[in-house]
């Protein structure tokens, strides 16, 4: 199976998101971890007016650096102590929440003769990474004093672990923390990185705090969607990634299983309604390749039934035109499908350019 990315459409999405954010004084850090820092997709994003690429893994950054891409990079995942030398070599800025990591970054930056920017990430309710608000001042002060570091600002992250959604209330609470820190430090942060794609809807409604100066946008640019809120975005394309898989069997079969039902190969318990005899196709694609449930068939009348490690089953009874052995079926691929598929050694990744 293969995944195909349309770079022209991705560039157009980036251009639209950058325009929306710029009109409100917000810079965009484009998140490319979904495609493992694929150089041609990074170039497409930069062509849309983005200036900073946000990545979570050093290998991804190294990949597009090796391809000759020299742009500002924000490391999203907290630096490990074992990788601080590579962090300051590959990224201009990183998110941080640990004092010992700041000290290690400082030493690495001094040794290299560079200045590394840091954003202190503050726990805002989702209970993933971040220093608790009451402890943020001491950490910010340390970052401000350490040689080789530039305390560029602070960041907040929601809707990643526990699914806590950004709201006008918790965004304003974060701003209160930011302004208290600025008053105690006697300085104003250049960057207040307030969130990600799910925060874009508050720009249109006028509820995004004016103190926010950066958003970290991945899905909104790469896919033109915000699947969490389903709010419309100004991005013109939501069909930027396609998945293709070959049909390796087409047969009429009863739709209901025959036998005692237990968990499937991935320990999922499913229900199988009896729809009578249906025409089914099996595809050379499974959960090892990508997350199948985040695919949408593009051919009318084709529906997903389920998937195991190596096979995907689709109902093609009402397919128009009929599905035949040996042909490929096309799917719209959503964020999670691509995030898994692009890192899979089993999937062929194709970067294509088409006229828009």
Helices and strands as residue ranges (DSSP letters): E 2-6, H 7-22, E 27-31, G 33-35, H 39-47, E 52-55, H 58-66, E 72-75, G 81-83, H 84-90, E 93-96, H 99-112, E 116-122, G 133-135, H 136-145, E 149-156, H 168-185, E 191-196, G 197-199, H 201-205, E 214-217, H 219-222, E 241-254, E 277-283, G 292-294, E 295-297, E 303-307, E 312-315, E 328-333, H 335-342, E 348-352
